[in-house]
Amino acid sequence: MSCYFRHMNKIFSEAGLEITSSNKKKADQIIHQIVGVSYKKCSDTWSKVKEHIAADSSRAKFIAKLKSKWAEVS
């Protein structure tokens, strides 16, 4: 699970999220949902996340979606 998280510390920080062992699965599920990849397909998810955060405008949208969905489930 979440093999790509080590690459996302800055994204999580920008979104104001603190990822812990107790909420890591929730974050992983949210990210899978945002990028439209079935849960637990780590490498496919990371590929899609990279597409979403490549440009500044799409990166901002990704972070906004992440924050919004996080707030919904918290």
N, C-alpha and C positions, 0 to 999 in steps of 0.2 A: 504494500500500500504506500502510496505517496512517494514514489521513487524520485519525483521531480521537485519535492518540497525544498531540497537543499539549494535549488536555484531560485527560489521565490522569496527569500527573506526580505528583499527590498520591496517587493509587491505587498507582502503582508504588512510590512511597516507602513507603507504609504496608505494602506487601507485601514490602518489603526488596529490590526488584529494581532493578538498574541497567541501563537500556536503552541499548545501544550500537548502532552501525551493524552490527556483526557478529551481534548476537542479536535485532535488531528483528523480523526475519521470523519467528523462532521464537515470540516473544511474540505477534505478530499471529495466528499460526496457533492458538496456545493460546486466545487470547481468542475467536476465531471458534468454536472447539470448545465453549468454556464456554457461550456464548450461543446455540449451535445455528444458526449462519448459515454458509452455504457460503463457503469461503475466497475472498477478494478482493472481497467485497461490502461495501465500506467503509461507506457510509451506512446500510445495513441493520444492520450490526454496531454502529455507534455508537448507533443507536436502541435496540437491545436492551441494550447496555451501560448506557445511561442508565436504562432500566427496572430493571436489576439493582442499580444503585448509588443509586437514589432514596431508599430508606428505610435507616436505619442497620442494621437487622437483615439485609436483603438485601445491603447493601454489605459487611458483615462476611463473609457467606457467599461473595460474589464474590471478595473478597480471599483468603479461605482456599482456595478452589478454584484461584485463580491461583497462589498459593504452592505448593500441592500438585502441580499439573501441571508447574510450572516445575522442581520438585525431581525429578520423574519423568524429565524429558528432559535434565537437566543432569548 
